[in-house]
Amino acid sequence: MSERPPELGWMRLFLEVARLGSLSAAAAHLGLTQPAVSYQIRRLEEQFGVSLLRRRQRGVELTVEGERLLEVTAKAVGDIDALARSFRVEAQRPVVRLRTDYAFSALWLIPRMDGFRRLHPETDMQIVATQRLAAGFRDEADVAVVFGTRDEFGAVGRLLLPESIVPVCTRGFLDRNGPFDDPRQLAKARLIHLDAPLPSPWFDWRTYLAEFSVPRDTHAGRGDISFNTYSLVIQAALTEQGVAIGWMGLVDTLLSAHMLVEAGPPLEASDRGYWLVPPRSPNVHSERLSAWLSDEVTRNGE
């Protein structure tokens, strides 16, 4: 007798024979011939070394060993069928795609997205983070959250987070290097920059200081540091490398947790910020995600 267990394909065949009590009926149900089913049962009995069926004048019945095998086999097949159904359901789960930039996804979205999952457990969210905004971006996502001006996105979207900024640093850095109540004091501090094209599409240190008519001595920036992603800017601020520009909505949780503190007067640009842009052809999932994004902003008073 072979010690290797039989192939899994025998399970359903054995179940059908046990359920129908007939080799012929099981063969018809499975699309096989009666001799083929009879052969498989004999092979199964040889591999187990016991009789599984008693042949009767009309059909078959299980032996004690067959009953024991049926109990195990029925559970195994049931579990496999349930798993297969779950795989099919998961494959059919709706996915809503949100396109945005690295800063919004890392600092605003990720800390909050569990709320969307709890509200809509049947829907998966796919985040597409990129700094490059292709011409057809509305066709590449169900919802887009993009940074820009009213002239750029006012006709197709609505302003989700107006640009509102405040200088930020750690309490330790402020205590050692501050105070920075006056922008002229900030102009002498070690600043952390986010690389941007000129003219900058958002507030940078040059435009921030210019708003207060404060020039900066060229020698003052010798200890400055710059990064090409905002997440690194904030990480540098958290490790006390200098003062960064904090976008409200992105650094709120860090300020609330006192990991960062305000280090200067705020500024606002009411026609600029993050815009919520729907797809050209909205669907129920894009509308739910848009509604959740708007509700989150309103709920947090942003």
SULRAUR-V975448 format. One record per residue. RES is the residue in one small letter. SS is DSSP state (h for helix, s for strand, l for the rest). D_FIRST is the distance of its C-alpha to the first C-alpha in Angstrom with 1 decimal. Layout:
# SULRAUR-V975448
res->{RES RES}
ss->{SS SS}
d_first->{D_FIRST D_FIRST}
This chain:
# SULRAUR-V975448
res->{m s e r p p e l g w m r l f l e v a r l g s l s a a a a h l g l t q p a v s y q i r r l e e q f g v s l l r r r q r g v e l t v e g e r l l e v t a k a v g d i d a l a r s f r v e a q r p v v r l r t d y a f s a l w l i p r m d g f r r l h p e t d m q i v a t q r l a a g f r d e a d v a v v f g t r d e f g a v g r l l l p e s i v p v c t r g f l d r n g p f d d p r q l a k a r l i h l d a p l p s p w f d w r t y l a e f s v p r d t h a g r g d i s f n t y s l v i q a a l t e q g v a i g w m g l v d t l l s a h m l v e a g p p l e a s d r g y w l v p p r s p n v h s e r l s a w l s d e v t r n g e}
ss->{l l l l l l l l l h h h h h h h h h h h l l h h h h h h h h l l l h h h h h h h h h h h h h h h l l l l s s s l l l l s s s l h h h h h h h h h h h h h h h h h h h h h h h h h h h h l l s s s s s s s l h h h h h h h h l l l h h h h h h h l l l s s s s s s s l l l l l l l h h h l l l s s s s s s s h h h h l l l s s s s s s s s s s s s s l h h h h h h h l l l l l h h h h l l l l s s s s l l l l l l l l l l h h h h h h h l l l l l l h h h h h h l s s s l l h h h h h h h h h l l l l s s s s s l l l l h h h h h l l l l s s l l l l s s s s s s s s s s s s l l l l l h h h h h h h h h h h h h h h h l l l}
d_first->{0.0 3.8 6.4 9.0 10.6 11.5 14.9 17.9 19.2 17.1 19.2 22.4 21.0 19.4 22.8 24.8 23.1 23.6 27.1 28.3 26.5 26.2 23.9 27.1 28.9 26.1 25.9 29.7 29.8 27.3 28.9 26.0 25.8 24.5 22.0 20.6 20.1 18.6 16.1 15.2 14.8 12.6 10.3 10.6 9.9 6.6 5.8 7.9 7.0 10.8 13.6 15.6 18.4 20.8 22.5 26.3 29.3 30.0 27.0 24.1 23.9 21.4 19.8 20.4 17.0 18.0 21.3 19.9 17.8 21.0 23.1 21.2 20.7 24.4 25.7 23.7 24.9 28.4 28.6 27.6 30.2 32.8 32.3 32.6 35.8 37.2 36.6 38.5 41.3 41.6 41.9 44.6 46.6 50.1 51.3 55.0 56.2 59.1 60.9 63.2 64.2 62.8 65.4 65.0 61.2 61.0 63.9 64.4 61.2 58.4 60.0 60.4 57.5 55.5 58.2 57.3 53.6 54.5 56.9 54.6 51.0 49.8 51.3 50.3 53.1 53.0 55.8 57.1 59.5 61.9 65.5 65.9 67.0 66.4 68.7 66.0 64.7 65.1 62.6 60.0 59.6 60.0 62.5 64.4 66.4 68.7 71.6 74.9 78.3 79.5 80.7 77.2 75.2 77.6 77.5 73.7 72.7 74.2 74.9 72.1 73.3 76.9 77.3 78.5 78.4 79.4 79.3 76.6 75.7 74.5 76.9 76.8 77.9 80.6 82.0 82.2 83.5 85.1 86.6 86.2 88.3 90.3 88.7 91.1 89.1 85.8 87.3 87.5 84.0 80.8 79.2 75.7 75.7 73.3 73.7 75.1 77.0 80.7 82.1 79.4 77.8 77.7 79.7 79.6 81.7 84.4 84.9 84.5 87.3 89.4 89.3 91.2 93.4 92.1 92.1 89.7 90.9 88.9 88.6 87.0 83.7 82.9 80.2 78.7 75.1 73.5 70.1 68.8 66.8 68.1 65.1 66.1 69.7 68.8 66.5 69.4 71.7 69.2 69.2 73.1 73.7 76.6 77.6 75.7 76.6 74.6 73.9 74.0 70.8 68.9 70.1 70.8 67.8 68.7 72.3 71.3 69.2 72.1 70.0 72.8 76.4 79.1 81.3 84.0 85.4 83.2 83.7 82.6 82.3 82.3 81.5 78.7 75.2 71.7 71.6 69.1 68.5 66.5 64.8 66.7 64.5 63.8 60.8 60.0 57.9 60.7 63.2 61.2 60.9 64.6 65.6 63.5 65.1 68.5 67.9 66.7 69.8 72.0 70.3 70.7 74.3 73.8}
